[in-house]
Amino acid sequence: MKLSEKSMLLRIFIGESDKYKGKPLYEVIVQKARELHLAGATVIRGFLGYGADSRMHKAKLLDLSEDLPIIIEIVDSQEKLDMLLPFLDESVTEGLITLEEVKVIKYRHS
């Protein structure tokens, strides 16, 4: 797979406890991206953040489970990312989704 120098970055901000049909939403989104043969996806777990409700989400040393911020990043062409957007519209009920143009410097895989 080759990415053009001008690609798009799709960034999805959700909560760690968000679910879709009983499964963690971040896992379902990455699985859907894989099914659509998108170039790749990365899930990043934040340790501090807040959203539209201004409620602070933070990691505490003694807590076993938190509703920490999750960011999913996917880089691919606009056309390929457009295939994922209807699913995101259905599955992401709270959160933020952004799309921006990025310049790919290098993309390699074996």
Long-range contacts (C-beta under 8 A, 24 or more apart in sequence): 1-37, 1-39, 1-107, 1-109, 2-107, 3-39, 3-75, 3-76, 3-77, 3-104, 3-107, 4-77, 4-104, 5-103, 5-104, 6-101, 6-102, 6-103, 6-104, 7-75, 7-76, 7-77, 7-101, 7-102, 7-103, 7-104, 8-75, 8-76, 8-77, 8-78, 8-81, 8-99, 8-100, 8-101, 8-102, 9-73, 9-74, 9-75, 9-99, 9-100, 9-101, 9-102, 10-73, 10-74, 10-75, 10-76, 10-81, 10-84, 10-97, 10-98, 10-99, 11-71, 11-72, 11-73, 11-97, 11-98, 11-99, 11-100, 12-71, 12-72, 12-73, 12-74, 12-88, 12-92, 12-95, 12-96, 12-97, 13-51, 13-69, 13-70, 13-71, 13-95, 13-96, 13-97, 13-98, 14-69, 14-70, 14-72, 14-92, 14-94, 14-95, 15-51, 15-57, 15-67, 15-68, 15-69, 15-70, 15-94, 15-95, 16-45, 16-66, 16-67, 16-68, 16-69, 16-70, 17-67, 18-70, 18-92, 18-93, 18-94, 18-95, 20-91, 25-70, 25-91, 25-92, 26-70, 26-72, 28-91, 29-72, 29-87, 29-88, 29-91, 29-92, 30-72, 32-84, 32-87, 33-74, 33-84, 36-80, 36-83, 36-84, 37-80, 38-74, 38-76, 38-80, 38-81, 38-84, 39-74, 39-75, 39-76, 39-80, 39-107, 40-74, 40-75, 41-72, 41-73, 41-74, 42-72, 42-73, 42-74, 43-70, 43-71, 43-72, 44-70, 44-71, 44-72, 44-73, 45-69, 45-70, 46-70, 46-71, 51-94, 51-95, 51-96, 52-94, 75-102, 75-104
